[in-house]
Amino acid sequence: MSKSRNNALEFSSVGSQILGDGDSSTITSFGAIQVINDTVLATMTSSNVDTSLQVLTGATLPAGTIIYGQFSGVSLTSGLVALHKV
């Protein structure tokens, strides 16, 4: 029996990038955005998030929020996030 892809992801073994106020990602493939402090996203690029990304950009995302997907870029207006590589 094989594991599903979601069960097999081990974010901590691949690494993360931490972004703060005004930062942009330097990694081009990550599977989760974990909000550490309340955050406002300036931009976000994803190939599989089923919503208009404009709904998420500019809105305040509360600490504790985790957004899963296939991301290739993000930049912050304010806040603190961890981008978990895949």
C-alpha positions as CSV (number, residue, x, y, z in Angstrom):
1,M,0.0,0.0,0.0
2,S,1.5,3.4,-1.0
3,K,1.2,6.6,0.9
4,S,-0.6,9.6,-0.7
5,R,1.6,12.5,-1.7
6,N,0.2,14.6,1.1
7,N,1.1,12.0,3.7
8,A,4.6,11.6,2.3
9,L,5.6,15.3,2.4
10,E,8.3,16.0,4.9
11,F,8.7,19.7,4.9
12,S,11.2,19.8,7.7
13,S,13.6,17.5,5.9
14,V,13.7,19.6,2.7
15,G,14.0,23.0,4.4
16,S,12.3,26.3,4.7
17,Q,12.8,30.0,4.0
18,I,11.6,32.7,6.4
19,L,10.3,35.9,5.0
20,G,9.6,39.2,6.9
21,D,8.3,42.6,6.1
22,G,8.9,43.5,2.5
23,D,10.8,40.2,1.6
24,S,10.3,38.1,-1.5
25,S,11.0,34.4,-1.9
26,T,14.2,33.3,-3.4
27,I,13.1,29.6,-3.7
28,T,11.0,28.7,-6.7
29,S,9.1,25.6,-5.4
30,F,7.4,25.3,-2.1
31,G,4.4,23.5,-0.8
32,A,3.1,25.5,2.1
33,I,3.0,29.0,3.4
34,Q,2.9,29.1,7.2
35,V,1.9,32.4,8.8
36,I,3.9,33.0,11.9
37,N,2.8,36.6,12.6
38,D,-0.2,38.3,11.1
39,T,0.8,38.8,7.5
40,V,-0.3,40.8,4.4
41,L,0.8,39.2,1.1
42,A,1.8,41.6,-1.7
43,T,2.0,38.9,-4.4
44,M,1.6,35.1,-4.6
45,T,2.1,32.7,-7.5
46,S,0.6,29.3,-7.5
47,S,-0.3,26.7,-10.1
48,N,-3.0,25.0,-8.1
49,V,-4.7,27.2,-5.5
50,D,-8.4,27.1,-6.3
51,T,-9.3,30.7,-5.8
52,S,-8.4,34.0,-7.3
53,L,-5.0,34.8,-5.8
54,Q,-6.2,38.4,-5.5
55,V,-8.6,37.3,-2.7
56,L,-5.5,36.4,-0.6
57,T,-3.2,39.3,-1.6
58,G,-3.8,42.4,0.4
59,A,-5.9,40.6,3.0
60,T,-4.5,40.1,6.5
61,L,-3.8,36.5,7.1
62,P,-3.8,35.7,10.9
63,A,-1.0,33.9,12.6
64,G,-1.4,30.1,12.5
65,T,-2.8,30.1,9.0
66,I,-1.2,27.5,6.7
67,I,-1.9,27.5,2.9
68,Y,-1.0,24.3,1.1
69,G,-0.4,24.2,-2.7
70,Q,2.3,24.4,-5.3
71,F,3.9,27.8,-5.0
72,S,6.6,29.4,-7.1
73,G,6.7,32.9,-5.6
74,V,5.5,35.1,-2.8
75,S,6.3,38.6,-1.5
76,L,5.2,40.2,1.7
77,T,3.9,43.7,2.5
78,S,4.2,42.9,6.2
79,G,4.3,40.0,8.6
80,L,6.4,36.9,9.1
81,V,6.0,33.5,7.2
82,A,7.8,30.3,6.7
83,L,7.8,28.9,3.1
84,H,8.2,25.1,3.3
85,K,10.2,23.6,0.3
86,V,9.0,20.5,-1.5
